[in-house]
Structures are given as C-alpha cells and as structure tokens.
Amino acid sequence: QVQVVESGGGLVQPGGSLRLSCVASGSIYSIYAMGWYRQAPGKQRELVATVTSGGSINYADSVKDRFTIPRHSAKNTVYLQMNSLKPEDTAVYYCNADNPVGRSWGQGTQVTVSS
C-alpha cells in the first residue's frame, strides 16, 4: 500500500535546470528504497538515481555530476535536481518505491530539453 506521485517536469533549454519531486504515501514505513527512472520513446526504462533507507545513493553514469537526489528528512519525499540538462535527457521520468509487495511506480512526468 505505497503510492508515489511525481511532479515538476516541463520544457527547459539545454544547460538549464529542473527539480522533480516524488511524494510517497500509504505504508511508507515499508519502503526499502526510492529512486528515479526515465524512459524515452523506443528505449527501455533506465535507472537515473536511487537512494536506500540507509542513505546509499547510486547515479547512472550519464547523469553523474549533473543530477542529485536530495531527500526530505522524513524520507517519504525525494527530489531529482537536474542541472546542465542535455537534449538526451529528454524522457518521461518515473519515481519508484521498493516495498515488500514489489515496486510502486508513479505516473511519470515529462521532461523535454530543447532549444
């Protein structure tokens, strides 16, 4: 009984920044980890960044040094701070929450990087 909702997507020029948010609700005590994935048309969904309950953070090589994943102190909200955006970052971004019944996915939020 975990739900996540993403927000914050939009259109941004190359080199710009966006901040996505993901709010978890329900049985948040059961969450093992939260993270961000993205999917472009014709491509597989790929990992962007994850954070575990213990605070371990993992970034995809393609976003390392550009994106960060700040957390609310209660750990029921995570953000994706995206800086130095590139056109290849264009995708639907999804939040997820790992929990005992599987992985809960949000509805996705579109990020478009274009001039």
C-alpha positions in Angstrom: 0.0 0.0 0.0 2.5 2.5 -1.2 1.8 5.2 -3.8 4.1 7.7 -5.3 3.3 10.9 -7.2 5.9 12.8 -9.4 5.7 16.4 -10.4 7.9 19.1 -11.7 8.5 18.2 -15.3 8.5 20.6 -18.2 10.3 22.2 -21.1 13.8 23.5 -20.5 16.6 24.7 -22.7 19.9 22.8 -22.8 22.1 23.8 -19.9 19.1 24.6 -17.8 17.8 23.1 -14.6 14.7 21.4 -13.3 13.7 20.0 -9.9 11.4 17.0 -9.8 9.6 15.8 -6.7 8.2 12.5 -5.6 6.0 12.1 -2.7 5.2 8.7 -1.2 2.1 7.9 0.8 0.5 4.9 2.4 2.6 2.3 4.2 5.8 4.4 3.9 7.4 2.5 6.8 7.8 -0.5 4.4 9.8 1.3 1.8 13.3 -0.1 1.2 14.4 2.5 -1.3 13.2 5.2 -3.6 14.5 6.2 -7.0 14.1 7.8 -10.3 14.0 6.1 -13.7 13.4 7.5 -17.2 12.1 6.2 -20.5 12.4 7.8 -23.9 10.3 6.6 -26.9 11.7 3.4 -28.3 14.0 2.8 -25.4 14.0 0.7 -22.3 13.3 2.3 -18.9 16.6 3.1 -17.4 17.9 3.9 -13.9 18.7 7.6 -13.2 19.3 7.6 -9.4 18.3 5.7 -6.3 18.6 6.2 -2.6 18.1 3.5 0.0 16.8 3.8 3.5 20.3 3.6 4.8 21.3 6.6 2.7 23.2 4.9 -0.1 22.9 6.8 -3.4 23.6 5.5 -6.9 23.6 7.5 -10.1 23.7 6.4 -13.7 26.9 7.3 -15.4 25.0 9.5 -17.8 23.8 11.8 -15.1 26.6 11.6 -12.6 27.9 15.1 -11.6 24.9 16.8 -13.1 21.9 15.3 -11.1 21.4 15.0 -7.4 18.7 13.2 -5.3 18.0 15.3 -2.2 15.6 13.8 0.4 13.1 15.1 2.8 14.2 14.3 6.4 11.2 12.0 6.8 12.4 10.0 3.7 8.9 10.0 2.2 9.8 12.6 -0.3 12.7 12.6 -2.8 13.7 15.1 -5.3 15.7 14.9 -8.5 17.7 18.1 -9.0 18.7 18.2 -12.7 21.4 20.6 -13.7 23.2 21.1 -17.0 20.4 19.4 -18.9 21.1 17.9 -22.3 18.7 17.0 -25.1 19.4 13.4 -24.5 17.9 13.8 -21.0 14.5 14.2 -22.7 12.3 11.4 -21.3 9.4 10.6 -19.1 10.7 10.4 -15.6 9.2 8.0 -13.1 9.6 7.7 -9.4 9.5 4.3 -7.7 9.4 3.0 -4.2 10.6 -0.5 -3.4 8.4 -2.3 -0.8 7.5 -5.8 0.4 4.8 -6.2 -2.3 7.0 -5.1 -5.2 7.8 -1.8 -6.8 5.4 1.1 -6.8 5.6 3.4 -9.7 4.3 6.9 -10.2 2.5 8.1 -13.3 5.6 9.8 -14.8 6.4 13.4 -15.6 7.7 14.6 -19.0 11.0 16.4 -19.2 11.8 17.9 -22.5 15.2 19.5 -23.1 15.2 21.5 -26.4 16.2 24.9 -27.8 
